[in-house]
Amino acid sequence: MLTDQDAWAGTLEARGGTCLMPTYARYPVELARGHGCRLVDSSGKEYLDFAAGIAVNALGHGHPALVRALRTAAGGLLHVSNLYWTEPMVRLAERLTAVAGMDRVFFCNSGAEAVETALKVARRARPGRPKIVVFDRSFHGRTLGALSATAQAQYREGFAPLLSGFETVPFGAFEATSSAVDESTAAVLVEPIQGEGGVRPTPSGWLEHLRSLCDRAGSLLVLDEVQCGVGRTGTFFAYQGEGIVPDAVATAKALASGLPMGALLTRGEAADALGPGQHGSTFGGGPLVASVAHAVLDVVLRDGFLDGVREKGAYLGKRLDAVVAQHPIALEARGRGLMWGIALDGPHAGDVVSVLHELGMLTVPAGKDVLRLLPPLVITRDEIDEGVALLDRALKVA
Ligand code: PLP
């Protein structure tokens, strides 16, 4: 019997090439289904998933808690307007503010929207201050505001005029940031670990330095944890491992572990910056997506889960160091928790990703010279060993 999959297998690239905007250089891989940390393509070939939808599928694929939450929520309200109260949204705001040490949440549908919200908060909370300090190789999203904050030419090219007021400072630089943050600065916007920019963790003590500069100048410290948040680095938010509290934090990706959800968490004046009518989102915080986010929090905040991420992350890091030492093409493994990058000695990331496809493993590049590993947080040690062995083979041939 012919299945639906048999009917379309092998056709998607040719069909999609004529009717989808070519905004992605998609790989020749047609994904059909998945379970746990495995994905299966239309030919039945299995892949070990070290991409997790670029840090989205924290619980892997088909996790029973997610399936249960979706089934239950599907029989309830899917959507009502944000002009009304719904319980899953309010309880989610209560849980997130409690875990993050924040006061209020704005719910939206993506990382870029969470960043846009932060920019609007900064404008309202610090009127008359035109400057927002951002960092080289940052990535904050593709909408025009978020793009204005993104200091990478390849994403910005052809979209001028962008918003003015953004000043770019070298990432991790102590002195340069000290001179940039002043009384004209509304906010400093930073990723605690840069993702798209090459998996670059902040140097020790630098976030604390930013916190004190912002306190001195009266600027907001806004963290973009869209990629590194929701447990990825071994604490719920990465800043919780750094001993600081920001004024606002943007989150998305893993928050509903596969359904579109973003949020900006805020405290103090940032929490009260936007009033009725000053911002909104038709779908933000809807009952279905909020119910799924509860299931994600149930798992990620369960006793021992984040300890497990830290332990598995330390193990992965050690294994990667050993692999890097074996291959001249690999310069360094860097990261935290289950967010790792392997710096390569040239623009080989695409080649390594393709060789890994052949070997049955999904990873993502971060720029041309960094290979990024973002497995689901539920990955096992055996799966880590399997992934490291495949990577070792790929680096031999790439
Ligand atoms: N901020 C960071 C740090 C990201 O990594 C991303 C996406 O990769 C975004 C913002 C944009 O998120 P989205 O694609 O959901 O708009």
Residues whose N, C-alpha, C, O or C-beta is under 5 A from the ligand:
A	BS01	PLP	S110 G111 A112 E113 F139 H140 G141 E191 G195 D224 V226 Q227 A252
